[in-house]
Amino acid sequence: MTAVKPNRSEAFVAANKPCTSRRFILCKNELLLHVGNELLRSGSRIILLITLGEQGMILFDGDQPPYHVPPRAREVYDLSGAGDTAIAH
């Protein structure tokens, strides 16, 4: 496995941390950054992309600083396969 793409709730569950609120300011959400870094440490060399719904995505890649991918509004007809599409970009 080289890349993992959980959504925010799945990332918190995987790190065994409570996910108390869906509303957050990404730059000030230290808990989300902690969760991402903790998940990176728990596995072998992987890339972690956490999807954040309307807030975009955040990419964790080894020793690089986390990178926030801002959202781009699109008209969506079918959400099936959205995770695969997100990680392919």
C-alpha positions as CSV (number, residue, x, y, z in Angstrom):
1,M,0.0,0.0,0.0
2,T,1.4,3.4,-1.0
3,A,-1.5,5.7,-0.5
4,V,-4.4,5.9,1.9
5,K,-7.4,8.2,1.5
6,P,-9.7,8.3,4.5
7,N,-12.3,11.0,5.0
8,R,-11.9,13.2,8.2
9,S,-14.2,10.9,10.3
10,E,-12.4,7.7,9.2
11,A,-9.0,9.3,10.0
12,F,-10.0,10.2,13.5
13,V,-11.4,6.7,14.1
14,A,-8.2,5.1,12.7
15,A,-6.1,7.2,15.1
16,N,-8.5,6.4,18.0
17,K,-9.3,10.1,18.6
18,P,-12.7,11.7,19.1
19,C,-14.1,13.6,16.2
20,T,-16.3,16.2,18.0
21,S,-17.1,18.8,15.4
22,R,-17.4,18.9,11.6
23,R,-16.9,22.7,11.6
24,F,-13.3,23.7,11.9
25,I,-10.7,26.2,10.5
26,L,-8.1,24.0,8.8
27,C,-5.1,26.2,9.7
28,K,-6.0,26.2,13.4
29,N,-7.1,22.5,13.7
30,E,-4.1,21.1,15.5
31,L,-5.9,17.9,16.3
32,L,-6.4,17.1,12.6
33,L,-2.7,17.7,12.0
34,H,-1.8,15.5,14.9
35,V,-4.1,12.7,13.6
36,G,-2.5,12.9,10.2
37,N,1.0,12.7,11.6
38,E,0.1,9.9,13.9
39,L,-1.4,7.8,11.1
40,L,1.8,8.4,9.0
41,R,3.9,7.1,11.9
42,S,1.8,4.0,12.4
43,G,2.3,2.6,9.0
44,S,5.1,1.9,6.5
45,R,6.1,4.6,4.0
46,I,2.7,5.8,2.8
47,I,1.1,8.9,1.5
48,L,-2.0,10.0,3.5
49,L,-4.7,12.1,1.8
50,I,-7.6,13.0,4.1
51,T,-10.7,14.3,2.4
52,L,-12.5,17.1,4.1
53,G,-15.7,17.5,2.1
54,E,-16.3,21.2,1.3
55,Q,-13.0,22.2,2.9
56,G,-11.0,20.2,0.3
57,M,-8.3,17.7,1.2
58,I,-5.0,17.7,3.2
59,L,-2.0,15.7,2.1
60,F,0.6,14.2,4.5
61,D,3.7,12.9,2.8
62,G,6.6,11.8,4.9
63,D,8.7,14.7,6.2
64,Q,7.0,17.3,4.0
65,P,4.7,19.8,5.8
66,P,1.0,19.0,5.4
67,Y,-0.4,20.4,2.2
68,H,-4.0,21.7,2.0
69,V,-5.6,21.1,-1.3
70,P,-8.4,23.7,-1.6
71,P,-11.8,22.6,-3.0
72,R,-12.9,23.3,-6.6
73,A,-16.7,23.4,-7.0
74,R,-18.0,20.9,-9.6
75,E,-21.5,19.8,-10.6
76,V,-21.6,16.1,-9.4
77,Y,-24.0,13.5,-10.8
78,D,-22.7,10.4,-9.1
79,L,-20.5,10.2,-6.0
80,S,-19.6,6.5,-6.4
81,G,-15.8,6.3,-7.0
82,A,-15.2,9.8,-5.7
83,G,-12.4,8.5,-3.4
84,D,-10.6,6.8,-6.3
85,T,-11.0,9.9,-8.4
86,A,-9.6,12.1,-5.6
87,I,-6.5,10.0,-5.0
88,A,-5.9,9.7,-8.8
89,H,-5.6,13.4,-9.2
